[in-house]
Amino acid sequence: MQDEFLISKEELSKLIPEYTNPDSKVMQEIYEMCLQDKVKAHSHEEIAFLLFLVLKFKWEQIFKRSANLELCLKDFKEKQEVYDLYRLFRRTKFEIGLTIIFENDPIPEEGKVDFLVLYSTFLILFFRHIKCIDLCNEGLARDKKNSTFNFYKASLLDLCYIVKHTFDYRNSIEIYRQDLLKCVSLDNICFDKTVSEIILNGFNVHAEIDHIQKQLFGLHNVNDSFLDTDLGKKYWSKEKDYYLKKVLFLNPLNNFGMFIQASLEELNPLDIGEKNQSMFDSIIEDYKFCRRKTYEYSVLQNTSIREMCSVYSFAYSIYDKIAYLFRAVYDIDVPEDKVDFTEKNLFSRPYKNSNQKFYEIKNPAIIPLYLESQEVRAKNKPKGIGIGTAELNEFRNFIEHKSTLLIDADKLKSKSEQLIRNIRDLIIESYLLLQGSKKNMTGNLTVCVGTSFAKGLQIHNQLNKKS
């Protein structure tokens, strides 16, 4: 093995035919050098592109193109090589990959052909959908005309329809989608025409807006000039401003930008039965209570440390409340007094009187929840998987067992804000999973989050298998 590998455009061009071959000795050697941090480059873009090649290579090698959900989750649990792959993904800072802009020193043109699928498989299967939007924003801030980011972000706008929408809200999002897609070139997208049309036109049926005055339905940016308008004075507040900037509204649109419409957070009803729907609604109200108390402690400073400590523990209990809801919806075989949001007492249990474990349901939306279960209530931070919940649980243990005199006010503020954001993401991810619960329970087909992007990826994989 070489002592180090210096990346260049020429080297990357040579690797493009290699990365899809799971038996490539060259890619295996480079992968091992990446694990040992022996790779150097002239730019972040070059090393990020190499990382994508390496990740795609290992995907082909480990999963042999199957993308089988059950095998995927079992590998996460049992195989050290998958832990190594995940740590490499984190250590090399995934944000770098999503801020590739191809400005002055572009990656070889051949590399663009499979660029979207290269990272989309990992995004859809392993990472939070809404977290991906945040990372996309960083790239778009540098170049709004980057077609790959615009394409991906526009497709994820479908997530915003989990909110009960008005005609204005729906058309405002559709106009935003069209603006993002103006610079998209299908020549740079590896899907065929059929799949591309699904994504570009939207998986959801959108209202026609060609003959509507678009200025009436644009997304309203919350900025200083907006706050001085009659609409801003009437509708906005410091509290809403705090939630918007901290990304705490239960609306995925909050991840896309500083839009006033992001404050709409009445979710569409789930098809999970009246009793379970009431339980989900109660969880939302618990979250909103904790969110307001966090605002009062962090901004208004009219909440005591003792009260905020109680709110912190109450907020953390939402994990177990969601576990209890999952138990009810999926009829998971675990005693009522034993269920909690952990692998042992939820995800590894069979559901619906079957031999299939909860984490094995055919729904990719379960994976971010399953990964988070590795850390919730964990005594030690699990090896290889690090979403951040373990540290929040350690702090929960600290405030529950130590005197409030020992609590650092600034640390309580930062941890509370981080926990509330995690809970907000958790609720949205749980909604996405529960949205497919009926299909999970009645059939053996893979349930896909209803975005254009995910649907396009699903069709793309089906077409590849047929060919």
N, C-alpha and C positions, 0 to 999 in steps of 0.2 A: 504494500500500500504506500502511496505517495505521502510525503510529510505534509504537504498541503496542496490544495487545488485552487489555482487562480482562474477565475471565471473571465471569459471574454465573449464577445458576440460570436466569434468563430466557433468557440467551444460549444456554446449553446446551440448553434445551428447543427453541429454534429450530433448532439444529444437528442434532437427532436425525433429522429427515427427510432431511438433506443427506448424512450421512456414508457412506451406502451407494451414493451416486451418484458413479461415478468421473469424471464430467465436471463436478462441482460447482466453480465458480469460487470460491465462498465458502470451501470446505474447502481448496482449493489455496492460497489467500491465507493462511489461518490456519496451514496446514502450513509455509509458508515463514517465517512469523513465528516459529513454534516453533523452526525450525532456527536462526534468528538470535537466539533467546532474548528475543523481544519480548513474550512473553505474561506477564501478571500475574494473580494471583488472590487472593482473601481467605483461601483455605484450601488445604492440600495435596490434599484430596479433590477439589476442583473442578478443579485443574490436572491431576491424575491422570486424572480422567474425560475431560477434553478430550483428553489424550494417547491414551486408548483410541480415541476417535472418530477422531483423526487417523491412528492406526495402521491402523484398519479401513478408512478411506478410501483410504490408500495401498495397502493390500492389494488392494482392489477395482480400483484404478487400474492397478497394475503387473501383477497376475496375472489380472485379469478373471474372478475367481471360480473359476479352474481349479484352483488349488492343485497345479499340476503339479510333481512333484518335480524332473524334469530341468530345467525352465525355472527353477525356484526356485534350484537350485544354480548354474546358468549365470549367472543374474542376480547372485548373490552374487559371482561371479568377475568379471563384466564391467561391470555397470552402476553408475555412481557414485550414482545415486539410491537404490539399495538400501543402499549403504554409508552414505549420509546418514540413511536411515531407521533403520538399526541403531545408528548413533551417537546419534541422537535418543533411541532407546529406552534406551540405556545412560546418557546424560547426565542424563536426567530421573529417573533412579533408579527402576528397575522395582519396587523394594521398596515405593515409595509406592503404586503401583497395587494391590499385594496386601495393603495395610493399610487399604484403604477400608472403613469400618465403617458408614457412614450413621447417625451418632449424632445430633448436634444439628441439623445443617444438611444434610438428606438431598439426594441428587441427585434430579432429577425421576423420578417413578415409571416413566415411559415408558422411561427409560434402563436400568432393570433387566431389561427383557424380553430384550434381546440381550446382556446383560452377560457371560454365561458364554462364549458363542461368540466374543464380541469379543476376549477375550484367549486363549481356549483354542487357537485356530488358531496363534497365535504360539508359545504354550508347547509345543505338540505338535511343531511343525515346526522351531523354531529354538533352543529352549532345553533344557537338560538336564532330563530328567524328575525326577531326584532333587534337583536344585538347586531346582526349583519347590516341592518339599515344604518345603525350608528356608524359603523366602519365605512360604509359606502359614502356617507356624508363627508367624511374626511377627504376622500378622493375627489368627490364632486366639487368641494370647495376650491380645489386647485385647478380643475378644468371641467366646466359644466358641459363641454362638448364631447367628452369621452364616451363613445357609443356603448362600450361594454357596461360601464357603471349606470348610464342612463337606462339602458335596456333592463338591467337587473333591478334597479330601483323602481322603475315604472311597473314592472311585473309584480313587485311586492306590495304595491299600493292596494292590491285586492284584500290584503289583511285589514285594511281600514274599514271594510264593509262588515266587520263583526259588530260595528256600532250601528244602532238603529238610526238610519239616515233619513234626512229630508231630501226633497228634490234638489234644493240648493246645494246641500252637502255632497250629494252624489255627483252632480255636474261639476262642482268645483274640483273634486278629485280627478274626474275624467279630463278636464282641461289641463290640470297639472300633469297627468300622464302623457297627454299629447305633446305638451311642451318638452317633456323629458325625451320623448321619442323622435323629436324633429331631426336630431342629428344622427339617429341610428342608421347604420348601413347593414343591410342583411348580408352583404358580402363578407362581413367580419364575424357573422354568427354561424356556428356550425350546424344548427338545426336545419332541416329541410324546409321547403316553403310552407308545407301544411302546418308544421309545428310553429314556425315563426309567426304565421298569421294568427294562430291561437293566442300567442303571447302579445303580439302587437295590438290586436283587436280587443284583447281582454277575455278572460275565461268567463267572467260575469257578463250578463247582457246589460249593456249600458244604454241609457237614454240618448236619443239623438240630440246633438247640441249644435249642429251646423247652422241652424237658422235661429239660434238664440243669441242674444247679445252677450258675448262672453264676459265682458267686463262686469256684468251683474253677478257672475258666479265664480270669480277668481278667489283663490285662497288669500285671506287677509293676513298679512304679516304683522305681528305685534312688535312695533318699534316705537321710538319716541314720537314720531309724527302721528302714528295711529292713536297713541294714548291721548293726543290732544283733540281728536275728532269727537263728534257727538256720540258715535258708536262706541268708541273706546271709553269715554267717560261714563257712558250708561252701562256698559256690559263688563268692563274689565275691573280688576282689583289687584292689590299687592299680593293677596293670597293666590289668585290665579296665576299671576306672573311668576311666583315662586314655583308653583307646580309645573308650569310650562318649561321654565328654564332647567329645572331638576329632572324633567321627563318623568312626571308622576301621574299624568292623566291616563286613565284606562282607555286609551285610544291610540292604536299604532301610529296614527298620523302625527302624534307628538314626537315620534322618532325622526320624522322627515324634515321638520323645520319649525320655526316659531310662528305657527298659524293659530289664529283665534279659533278656527273650527276644531282644533285638537282638544279643546275643552269639552266637546260633546262626548259623553262617556256612558250613555245608556246603551247597554249591549243588547243585541237581538236575543230573543228567548232561545234556549237550548231545548232539544227534543229529548229530555231526560226524565220527564214526569214532573208533576206539580210539586211534590214533596222535595225532590232533589233540586228543582229550580229554586225553590224557596231557600234551600240550604246554600246554594251558590250565591243568591242575592244577599244573604246574610253575611257571607264571607266578604263580599264587596263592601258592605256597610262597615264591617270591622276594619277593613283596609282604609276606608275613607276617614274613619275616626282616628286611626293611628297616624294617617297622613296629616290631618289637621293638627294633632297634638305635636307632631314633629315640626310643623311650620311655626306653631306658637312658641315652641322651645327655641328653635333656631333663629327665628326672625324677631318675633315680638318679645321674647325673653320674659314671658309672664307665666311660664310653667317651671316648677321646681325640678331639681335633679331627681328627687325621690319619685315624683309623679312620672317623669320621663323614663326612669328605670322600669317602672311598672308597665308603661306603654310599650317599651322595647320588648319585654317578655311576652306581653299580650300579642304584639305584632308577630313575634317568632312562632307563636302557637298557630298561626294561620297555615303553616306547613302541614301540621297534623290535621287541621280542619279540612284541608283539601284532600288529604289521604282518606279521611273518613268519607268524604263525598265520593271519591273514586271507588271505595269499597262498596258503597251503596249502588252506584251506577253500574259498575262492572260485576257486581255480585262476587267479590273477591273472598276467597276462603280464608278468612282470618277473624278471630274473635273480636267482638266490638271493643273490648277493653284492652286489646293488644295492638290495634292498628295505629301506626304512625308513619310519617313520611320518610321511611328508610327502605333500603333494599330488603332487609330481613322481614320486616313486618308489613310490607305492601307489595313491592315490585317482584319479589321472588315467590309470591303466593299464587296458586292457581285461581282462575276465575271461571265463572259460569259453569261450575261443576265439571270442569274439564281438567286434563293433565297439562294444559298450556299455562305457563306463568304469565303474570300481568305484563312483564316487560317484553314478552314475546308477541304481543298483539301486533297485527300487521298495520302499524300506523307510525310513520316516522316522527310524528309530533311527540311521541313518548320519549324519544332519546334525550333531549335536553333535560326533561324531568327525571329520567332514570339516572343520568350523570349527576344531577344535583342531589339525588338521594344518597349518593356515596358520601356526601359531606354533612348533610343535615343530621344534627345530634351526634356527629362523629367526635370521639375523644381525641383522636389524633388526625391531622390532615392526611387524607388518603394519598398514596403514592401515584403520581402520574395524572390524576384528575384534579384540577384546581379551578373551580368556578368562583370560590370566595366565601362560600357558606360556612366552611369549617371555622374560619376566623371569627365570623359573626356569632357562631355558636359558642366559641370559647369566651367571647365577651359576654354573652348571655349568662353563662355559668358564673362568670366573675361577678356580675352585678346581682345575681340571685343569691350568692353565698358570701359576699363581702359587704361591709358597711358602706352606706352611701357617702360617708366621709372620705372614702378611698377612691371615689369615682372622679375621673378627670372630666371636667365639663366640656372641653373641646373634643375630647375623644368620644364622649357620649353623643355629641352633636354629629360628628362625622360618621360614626358607626350607625346611628339611627337613620341618617339620610341614605346610607348605603343599603341598610336592611329594607327600608321602605321601597327603594327602587327595585331591589331583588323581589320583594313581594309583589310589586306591580307587574314585573315581568312574569313571575310565577302564575299570577291570575290569568294573564293573557295566554300564556302557553297552555294552561289547564283548559281554558275555553277552547283553544284549537284542538286539543285532544278530545274533549267531550263532544265537540261538534261532529265527530265521526264515530261516536260510541254505538249508535244503532247499527251501522254497517259492520263494526267490529264484532258485535254480538250475534249478528244474523248471517254472516257470510265469512268466507275465507280469502276474500280479495284484499289487496293492500289498500288501505285508506290513505289518501294523500291530502295534505292541507290544501284547501281550495284556492290556491293562487295560480295565476297564469304561468308563472315560472315553474312551479312544482308540477302542474299538469303537463306543461310542455316537456319537462324532463322525463316524466313518466311515459309519455307517448314516444319520446326519442328512444328510451330504453327498450320499449316494446318493439319499435321498428327495427332496432339493431338485432334483437333476438330473432325476429322473423327472417332477417336477411342472413 
